[in-house]
Amino acid sequence: MATPFYITTPIYYVNARPHLGHAYTTIAADVVRRFHAMSSDRTYFLTGTDEHGDKIVRAAKKENCTPREYVDKISGLFQNLWPELNISNDAFIRTTNPAHMAVVETILQRIYDSGDIYFSEYEGLYCFGCERFYTERELVDGCCPDHQTPPETIKESNYFFKMGRYQQWLIDHIETHPDFIRPERYKNEVLAFLREPLGDLCISRPKSRLKWGITLPFDHDYVTYVWFDALLNYISALGYPDGERYQTFWPVAQHIVAKDILKPHGIYWPIMLKAAGLPIYQHLNVHGYWNVDQSKMSKSIGNVIEPLEMKNIYGLDAFRFFLMRDMAFGLDSSFSEEALVQRINADLANDLGNLFSRVLSMAHKYFGGVIPEPDPAVEKEMDLGLEENSRTAIKAFSAAMDVFAFHKGLAAVWEFITHMNKYVDVTAPWTLAKNKAARKQLETVIYNLLEGLRIISGLIYPVMPDTAVTMQKHLGMTGEDKFYKLERLNAWRGITPGVKLRKSVSLFPRVDPEKKKQVPEAVAAPAKPAKPIKPEIGIDDFAKVDLRVATVVSCQPVPRAKKLLQLEVDLGETRTIVSGIAGNYAPDELVGKQVIVVANLKPVKLMGVLSKGMLIAANDVSGVTVATLDKPVTPGTPLS
């Protein structure tokens, strides 16, 4: 029977548009859900929006609309963003949903009836940005620690939740469940806070000050404090109290939150559940901030990163990979486009992309694109340990992903990719191919390399699902194969001999950040007038030129030639092309790229190398730029 697994993001406050921080948290939850699907767990993934409170009223007023119109608009931005980022959530909850509001009223009435909610007058320091009261010891230099503004003194009558009554219970629970809050630094932070008297929590706002909220069931002159409303989404979305999903998934609930909302989730929420007589969640998983220019992202200082902009420029899977690889879960991390480009070029283009392109190209070159049959005796004799390396990678990957250490999980996969690249160098298939007596060794080597790519395609699935599917299709597997299941990845020899492989494809073309920066300038102010258009030709003349898509398999300098590079390209067949682009490209920059070539140009010898074709490129004051494609295409495809 499948093990249930329930993962949630916080429900995002709709006083502003979604940004990189929202994207990271939600992609992290998506990665976790996909990882548990690899184990055949029965998963449920919840996200949504928090839509009540004073900040919503203020934001709506600025937009000259009603709070309802405003929350509908911003919530829609979140709902529309997640499919763009390949988020696989099962449900999206809004706190303005009537079903959720009914659950909030039920829980409030239950806690009120038990005597844990009372009415009193209170004077305190209130931050309108946080919509909460602060004690003097919580302030930093007299200011709210999040908004850096002094709170206002407010005196009013409200309802209070006897949170202090459960303080020792929560301390005992955390100490007897050491991984209840993780990473450990955040558990220690909560325990440090609980060393001081907790006090009671103001859980209402008078309608004379705020009407946009859920009315208290026991006093219609007040609305619910936004946190007492929002946190209950985690059970209302499951159909509490009688829903089958609630019975199945709530006992295994896992929350992902950023560290700025540690206190509500680590203190308010478990105490609310205890007071209502409900079981508490299993784990609270807390991540750090994404900083930009050494500062936490803030709309006010203008350093907010738009997720769709990054995805549209660099590709979705590359963006997802960077977020999971560059942040150690629990710690802060710095975002920069330079770091993103470096990850793409080093890890994705050079390591994974180049390996994938090399292995498939060799399979086509030596075996006509058909998966060869390995020889067990030869494999035992060669004893290069690829199968053992794969099992080590799977074990390390699984252990890391299970505790949300995404960067460690990916590091384990990339260690296996390094083993694969070394395996290519050590076995030297190009040398084996020259010796007929080594045919069985060549078959075994290529089979093992293809099998290693199958393992990699499964392991990267939670983080880069589209790339994983592309890889498995090119490895001759169908979409129904469930190639990412851990039980299949642990079984060596999952690739079927005799299956026809698709042509190689460039998974991740290298990114040249300098050329990206130069393009707008060149368009806005060309350094010199464009060259005049050549005389017109007829369609028959143009039809004589055979333009084809080719994948660069290898590239090296031509000896004694400063400007020439010798490229081996796959355009349905292997060709050698010599091109005068050495001054603009290093050889390793081109490997894996898909380029456009003139396939029917008469062969010509350049510095002793026979060139069978010509690369299409642009040449202006910034240098030579090779024409490439914006998405993978089968090598040999004609252009028209």
C-alpha positions in Angstrom: 0.0 0.0 0.0 1.4 3.4 -0.9 2.6 5.6 1.9 0.9 9.0 2.1 2.9 12.2 1.9 1.5 15.7 2.4 3.6 18.8 1.6 2.5 22.4 1.8 3.9 25.8 1.0 2.8 28.8 3.1 -0.2 30.5 1.6 1.2 33.6 0.1 -0.1 37.0 1.2 -1.6 38.9 -1.8 -0.5 42.4 -1.0 2.1 42.2 -3.8 3.0 40.2 -7.0 4.8 36.9 -6.8 8.6 37.1 -6.8 11.7 34.8 -6.6 11.1 33.9 -3.0 7.6 32.6 -3.7 9.0 30.7 -6.7 11.7 29.1 -4.7 9.4 27.9 -1.9 6.9 26.5 -4.3 9.5 24.8 -6.6 11.1 23.3 -3.5 7.7 21.8 -2.5 7.2 20.6 -6.1 10.7 18.9 -6.0 9.8 17.2 -2.7 6.5 15.9 -4.1 8.1 14.6 -7.2 10.8 12.9 -5.2 8.2 11.1 -3.1 6.4 10.1 -6.3 9.7 8.4 -7.2 9.1 6.1 -4.2 5.6 5.4 -5.3 4.2 7.4 -2.3 0.6 8.7 -2.5 1.3 12.4 -2.5 -0.7 15.6 -1.9 0.7 19.1 -2.5 -1.1 22.2 -1.4 -0.4 25.9 -2.0 -2.6 29.0 -2.1 -3.1 32.6 -1.1 -3.8 34.4 2.2 -6.4 37.2 1.4 -7.6 38.9 4.6 -6.2 41.7 6.7 -5.4 45.3 6.9 -2.6 45.3 4.3 -5.1 44.0 1.7 -7.4 46.9 2.4 -4.6 49.3 2.0 -3.3 47.8 -1.2 -6.8 47.7 -2.7 -7.2 51.4 -1.8 -4.0 52.2 -3.7 -5.3 50.3 -6.7 -8.7 52.1 -6.4 -10.7 48.9 -6.2 -12.5 46.8 -3.6 -10.6 44.2 -1.5 -12.5 41.4 -3.3 -11.5 42.7 -6.7 -7.9 43.2 -5.5 -7.5 39.7 -4.0 -9.1 38.1 -7.1 -6.5 39.8 -9.3 -3.4 39.0 -7.3 -4.4 35.5 -6.4 -4.9 34.9 -10.1 -1.2 36.0 -10.7 -0.1 33.2 -8.3 -2.4 30.6 -9.8 -1.3 31.4 -13.3 2.4 31.4 -12.4 2.7 27.9 -11.1 1.9 26.1 -14.4 4.5 28.3 -16.0 7.1 26.9 -13.5 6.0 23.3 -14.0 4.5 23.2 -10.4 2.5 20.0 -9.9 0.3 21.1 -6.9 -2.9 19.1 -6.3 -4.9 22.0 -4.8 -4.8 25.8 -4.6 -6.6 27.2 -1.6 -7.9 30.8 -1.0 -8.8 32.0 2.5 -11.8 33.8 1.0 -13.3 30.4 0.0 -16.5 29.8 2.0 -15.4 26.2 2.9 -12.2 27.5 4.5 -14.1 30.3 6.3 -16.5 27.8 7.8 -13.6 25.7 9.2 -12.0 28.8 10.8 -15.4 29.6 12.5 -15.7 26.0 13.7 -12.2 26.0 15.3 -12.6 29.4 16.8 -15.9 28.4 18.4 -14.3 25.1 19.7 -11.4 26.9 21.4 -13.7 29.7 22.7 -16.0 27.0 24.3 -13.0 25.3 26.0 -12.2 28.6 27.8 -8.9 29.3 25.9 -10.2 32.6 24.4 -11.1 35.6 26.6 -12.1 39.3 26.1 -9.9 42.1 27.5 -8.7 45.6 26.9 -5.1 45.8 25.7 -2.5 48.5 25.0 0.5 47.6 23.0 2.9 48.3 20.2 1.4 47.4 16.8 3.1 47.1 13.4 0.6 47.6 10.6 3.0 46.0 8.1 3.1 42.8 10.1 -0.5 43.2 11.4 0.6 42.1 14.9 1.5 43.4 18.3 5.2 43.4 19.4 6.8 43.3 22.9 9.7 45.7 23.7 12.2 42.8 23.6 11.1 41.8 20.1 12.0 45.2 18.7 15.4 46.1 17.2 16.5 49.6 18.1 12.8 50.4 18.8 11.7 49.2 15.4 9.9 46.3 13.8 12.7 43.8 12.9 11.1 43.2 9.4 9.9 46.6 8.4 12.5 48.8 10.3 9.8 51.2 11.3 8.6 52.1 14.9 5.3 50.4 15.8 2.4 52.5 16.9 0.8 52.4 20.3 -2.7 51.1 20.1 -5.2 50.7 23.0 -8.4 48.7 22.3 -10.6 45.9 23.5 -10.0 42.5 21.8 -10.2 38.7 22.2 -7.1 36.9 23.4 -5.9 33.3 23.0 -4.4 31.7 26.1 -1.2 30.7 24.3 1.0 30.8 27.4 -1.1 27.9 28.9 0.6 25.5 26.3 4.1 26.9 26.4 5.7 24.0 28.4 3.8 21.4 26.4 5.4 22.9 23.2 8.9 22.9 24.7 8.5 19.3 25.8 7.2 18.3 22.3 10.1 20.0 20.5 12.7 18.4 22.8 11.2 14.9 22.5 10.9 15.3 18.7 14.3 16.7 17.8 13.5 16.9 14.0 10.1 18.5 14.5 11.6 21.8 13.3 14.4 21.5 10.8 17.2 22.5 10.1 18.3 22.4 13.8 19.2 26.1 13.9 15.5 27.0 13.7 14.5 24.5 16.3 17.0 26.2 18.6 15.7 29.6 17.7 12.2 28.6 18.7 13.4 27.1 22.0 15.3 30.3 22.7 12.2 32.3 22.2 10.2 29.9 24.5 12.7 30.5 27.3 10.8 33.8 28.0 7.2 33.9 29.0 5.1 33.5 25.9 2.1 35.6 26.9 -1.3 35.5 25.2 -2.1 36.2 21.5 -4.5 38.9 20.4 -6.7 37.0 17.8 -9.3 39.7 16.8 -9.5 43.1 15.2 -12.5 45.4 15.9 -14.7 46.0 12.8 -14.5 49.7 13.6 -10.9 49.4 12.4 -11.0 46.5 10.0 -13.9 44.8 8.3 -12.1 42.7 5.7 -11.8 39.4 7.5 -13.7 36.4 8.9 -16.2 37.4 11.5 -15.8 35.8 15.0 -18.6 33.3 15.4 -19.1 34.4 19.1 -18.9 38.2 18.5 -20.0 39.8 15.2 -18.3 43.1 16.0 -14.9 41.6 15.4 -13.0 39.8 12.7 -10.3 37.1 13.1 -6.6 38.0 13.3 -5.1 37.0 9.9 -2.7 34.3 11.3 -5.5 32.6 13.2 -7.3 32.5 9.8 -4.5 31.6 7.5 -2.8 28.8 9.3 -6.0 26.7 9.3 -5.8 26.4 5.5 -3.6 23.4 6.0 -6.5 21.4 7.3 -9.5 23.1 5.7 -8.0 22.3 2.2 -8.1 18.6 3.2 -11.8 18.7 4.0 -11.5 18.8 7.8 -13.1 17.3 9.8 -14.6 14.4 7.9 -12.9 14.4 4.6 -11.0 11.3 3.4 -8.0 13.4 2.5 -7.9 14.9 6.0 -7.9 11.4 7.5 -5.2 10.2 5.1 -2.8 13.1 4.8 -2.9 15.3 7.9 -1.1 12.7 10.1 1.9 13.0 7.8 1.8 16.8 7.2 5.0 18.6 6.3 5.2 22.4 5.9 7.8 24.4 4.0 8.2 28.0 5.1 10.7 30.8 4.9 12.5 31.9 8.1 10.5 35.1 8.4 7.4 33.2 9.4 9.0 30.7 11.7 7.3 32.1 14.8 3.7 31.7 13.6 4.3 28.2 12.2 6.6 27.0 15.0 4.7 28.4 17.9 1.2 29.7 17.1 0.2 26.9 14.8 1.1 23.8 17.0 -0.5 25.5 20.0 -3.6 26.3 18.1 -3.9 22.6 17.0 -3.3 21.4 20.6 -5.9 23.8 22.0 -8.4 22.5 19.4 -7.7 18.9 20.3 -6.1 18.1 16.9 -2.9 16.2 16.1 0.0 18.5 15.1 2.0 18.3 11.9 5.0 16.1 11.4 7.8 18.5 10.3 8.3 22.2 9.8 11.0 22.7 7.2 12.5 26.2 7.2 14.6 27.8 4.5 16.5 31.1 4.3 16.3 34.2 2.2 17.4 34.9 -1.4 19.4 38.0 -1.2 20.0 40.3 -4.1 23.0 42.8 -3.9 23.6 41.6 -0.3 20.0 42.6 0.7 16.8 40.7 1.3 14.5 41.1 -1.7 12.3 44.1 -1.2 9.9 45.9 -3.6 10.7 49.2 -1.8 14.4 49.1 -2.8 13.7 47.7 -6.2 15.7 44.4 -6.1 12.8 42.0 -6.6 13.5 39.2 -9.2 10.7 38.2 -11.5 10.6 34.4 -11.9 9.1 34.4 -15.4 11.7 36.8 -16.6 14.5 34.4 -15.5 12.6 31.4 -16.9 12.0 33.0 -20.3 15.7 34.1 -20.6 17.5 31.0 -19.4 15.0 28.2 -19.6 12.7 26.7 -17.0 14.7 23.6 -16.0 18.0 25.7 -15.8 16.2 28.1 -13.5 14.8 25.4 -11.3 18.2 23.7 -11.2 20.0 26.8 -10.1 17.5 27.5 -7.3 17.8 24.0 -5.9 21.6 23.7 -6.4 22.7 27.1 -5.1 20.8 27.4 -1.8 21.7 25.1 1.1 18.2 24.6 2.6 18.0 26.6 5.8 20.7 29.1 4.9 20.6 32.4 3.0 21.8 32.5 -0.6 22.7 35.2 -3.1 21.0 35.5 -6.4 22.8 36.9 -9.4 22.5 36.3 -13.2 26.3 35.8 -13.3 26.0 32.8 -10.9 23.0 31.4 -12.8 24.9 31.6 -16.1 28.0 29.9 -14.5 25.8 27.0 -13.3 24.2 26.6 -16.7 27.6 26.6 -18.5 29.5 24.5 -16.0 27.0 22.0 -14.6 24.4 21.8 -17.3 26.1 22.5 -20.7 29.6 21.2 -20.0 28.9 18.3 -17.6 25.4 16.9 -18.3 24.8 18.3 -21.8 28.2 17.4 -23.2 28.0 13.9 -21.7 24.6 13.2 -23.2 25.5 14.5 -26.6 28.8 12.6 -26.7 27.3 9.2 -25.7 24.3 9.4 -28.1 26.5 10.6 -30.9 28.9 7.6 -30.4 25.9 5.2 -30.2 24.8 6.5 -33.6 28.3 6.5 -35.1 29.3 3.0 -34.0 26.0 1.2 -33.9 23.7 3.1 -36.2 21.7 4.5 -33.3 20.7 1.0 -32.0 21.3 0.1 -28.3 24.0 -2.6 -28.3 23.9 -5.9 -26.3 26.5 -5.8 -23.4 28.6 -8.9 -22.7 28.5 -9.8 -19.0 31.9 -11.5 -19.2 33.5 -8.4 -20.8 31.9 -6.2 -18.2 33.2 -8.3 -15.4 36.7 -8.3 -17.0 36.7 -4.5 -17.5 35.3 -3.9 -13.9 35.1 -0.1 -14.2 32.4 0.2 -11.4 29.8 2.2 -13.2 26.9 0.1 -11.8 28.3 0.5 -8.2 28.8 4.2 -8.7 25.1 4.5 -9.8 23.9 2.8 -6.7 26.1 5.0 -4.5 24.6 8.1 -6.2 21.0 6.9 -5.8 21.5 6.2 -2.1 23.2 9.6 -1.4 20.6 11.4 -3.5 17.7 9.7 -1.7 19.1 10.4 1.7 19.6 14.1 1.0 16.3 14.7 -0.7 14.4 13.0 2.2 15.6 15.8 4.5 15.2 18.6 1.9 19.0 18.9 1.3 18.5 19.5 -2.4 22.0 20.8 -3.0 23.5 17.7 -1.6 21.1 15.5 -3.6 22.1 17.2 -6.8 25.8 17.1 -5.8 25.5 13.3 -5.6 24.0 13.2 -9.1 26.8 15.3 -10.5 29.4 13.1 -8.8 28.0 10.3 -10.8 28.1 12.4 -14.0 31.8 13.0 -13.3 32.3 9.2 -13.0 30.5 8.8 -16.3 32.8 11.4 -18.0 35.9 9.7 -16.6 34.4 6.3 -17.8 34.3 7.7 -21.4 38.0 8.9 -21.1 39.3 5.7 -19.6 37.5 3.3 -22.0 38.1 5.5 -25.0 35.3 4.1 -27.3 36.9 5.9 -30.3 40.0 3.7 -29.9 38.0 0.5 -29.3 36.1 1.3 -32.6 39.3 1.0 -34.6 39.9 -2.5 -33.4 37.5 -5.2 -34.8 38.7 -7.6 -32.0 37.4 -5.1 -29.4 33.8 -5.0 -30.7 32.4 -6.7 -27.6 34.2 -4.2 -25.4 32.8 -1.3 -27.4 29.3 -2.7 -27.2 29.6 -3.1 -23.4 31.0 0.4 -22.9 28.4 2.1 -25.0 25.6 0.1 -23.3 26.9 1.1 -19.9 27.1 4.7 -20.8 23.5 4.7 -22.1 22.4 2.9 -18.9 24.1 5.6 -16.9 22.3 8.3 -18.8 19.0 6.4 -17.9 19.9 6.6 -14.2 20.7 10.3 -14.5 17.5 11.1 -16.3 15.5 9.5 -13.4 17.5 11.3 -10.7 17.1 14.8 -12.2 13.4 14.3 -12.7 12.2 16.1 -9.5 14.3 19.2 -10.3 14.3 19.2 -14.1 11.2 17.2 -15.2 11.2 18.4 -18.8 14.9 17.6 -19.3 14.4 14.2 -17.8 11.6 13.4 -20.2 13.7 14.6 -23.2 16.5 12.4 -22.1 14.4 9.3 -21.6 12.7 9.8 -25.0 16.1 10.0 -26.7 17.1 6.8 -24.9 14.3 4.9 -26.5 11.9 4.8 -23.6 8.2 5.7 -23.8 6.3 8.2 -21.7 4.5 5.4 -19.9 7.7 3.9 -18.6 7.7 5.8 -15.2 11.5 5.9 -15.7 12.0 8.0 -12.5 10.8 5.3 -10.1 13.5 4.5 -7.6 12.9 0.7 -7.9 13.6 1.0 -11.6 16.7 3.2 -11.1 18.1 0.6 -8.6 17.7 -2.2 -11.2 20.8 -2.1 -13.5 20.3 -2.9 -17.2 17.0 -1.1 -17.6 17.9 0.0 -21.2 16.7 -2.6 -23.8 19.2 -3.7 -26.4 18.0 -3.4 -30.0 15.9 -0.3 -29.4 16.4 2.5 -31.8 17.7 5.8 -30.3 16.7 9.2 -31.4 19.4 11.5 -32.7 21.4 13.5 -30.2 20.1 16.9 -29.0 21.7 19.8 -27.2 20.1 19.8 -23.8 21.6 23.0 -22.5 23.4 25.4 -25.0 26.0 27.5 -23.4 25.1 31.1 -22.5 27.3 34.0 -23.4 26.4 36.8 -21.0 28.6 39.3 -22.8 26.7 38.9 -26.0 23.4 39.2 -24.2 24.5 42.5 -22.8 25.7 43.7 -26.2 22.5 43.0 -28.1 20.4 45.9 -26.8 23.2 48.3 -27.4 23.8 47.1 -31.0 20.0 47.3 -31.7 19.6 50.8 -30.2 22.7 52.3 -31.8 24.6 50.4 -34.5 28.2 51.2 -34.7 28.1 51.5 -38.5 25.4 51.3 -41.2 24.2 47.8 -42.2 25.7 46.3 -45.3 23.6 46.8 -48.4 21.2 44.0 -49.4 22.6 41.8 -52.2 20.8 41.6 -55.6 17.5 39.8 -55.6 17.3 36.1 -56.4 14.5 33.8 -57.3 13.1 31.0 -55.2 14.7 28.5 -57.5 18.1 30.0 -56.7 17.4 29.9 -53.0 16.2 26.3 -53.2 19.7 25.2 -54.3 21.1 26.1 -50.8 20.6 23.1 -48.4 20.5 24.5 -44.9 20.5 21.9 -42.1 20.4 21.8 -38.3 23.6 20.1 -36.9 24.7 19.3 -33.4 28.4 20.0 -32.6 29.9 16.8 -31.2 33.5 17.9 -30.8 35.6 20.9 -31.5 39.3 21.6 -31.6 41.8 24.2 -32.9 43.3 23.6 -36.3 47.1 23.4 -35.8 49.1 26.5 -36.9 45.9 28.4 -37.7 44.9 31.2 -35.4 41.4 31.7 -36.6 40.2 28.2 -37.5 38.4 25.6 -35.5 37.7 22.1 -36.6 34.2 20.9 -35.7 32.7 17.4 -35.9 29.0 17.8 -36.3 26.0 15.5 -36.4 23.5 16.3 -39.1 22.1 12.8 -39.6 25.6 11.8 -40.5 29.0 12.9 -39.1 30.7 15.8 -40.9 33.9 17.7 -40.4 33.6 21.5 -40.9 36.3 24.1 -40.6 35.2 27.6 -39.5 37.1 30.8 -38.9 35.6 31.6 -35.5 38.5 30.7 -33.2 38.9 34.4 -32.2 35.3 34.5 -30.9 34.7 31.0 -29.4 36.7 28.6 -27.3 36.3 25.0 -28.5 34.4 23.8 -25.5 31.9 26.6 -25.9 30.5 25.0 -29.0 30.2 21.4 -28.0 26.5 20.5 -27.6 25.2 23.6 -29.5 22.9 23.2 -32.4 24.0 25.2 -35.3 22.9 25.9 -38.9 25.2 24.7 -41.7 25.2 24.8 -45.5 25.2 21.1 -46.1 25.7 21.0 -49.9 28.7 23.3 -50.2 31.5 21.8 -52.2 34.2 20.3 -49.9 37.4 22.4 -49.6 40.7 21.8 -47.8 41.7 24.4 -45.2 45.1 24.1 -43.6 45.1 20.4 -44.7 41.7 19.6 -43.2 38.8 18.7 -45.6 35.8 20.9 -44.7 32.4 19.5 -45.8 30.1 22.4 -45.2 29.9 25.9 -43.7 28.5 27.3 -40.5 26.0 30.2 -40.7 27.2 33.1 -38.6 26.8 36.9 -38.2 29.8 39.2 -38.3 29.6 42.7 -37.0 31.7 45.1 -34.9 31.2 42.9 -31.8 32.7 39.9 -33.6 31.4 36.6 -35.0 28.2 35.1 -33.6 27.3 31.6 -34.7 23.6 31.1 -35.6 21.9 28.7 -33.1 18.3 27.5 -32.4 16.2 28.5 -29.4 14.9 25.0 -28.8 16.2 21.4 -29.6 15.6 20.1 -33.1 16.5 16.7 -34.6 20.0 16.9 -36.2 19.7 16.9 -40.0 16.4 18.8 -40.1 16.3 21.0 -43.2 15.6 24.7 -42.8 13.0 26.3 -45.1 
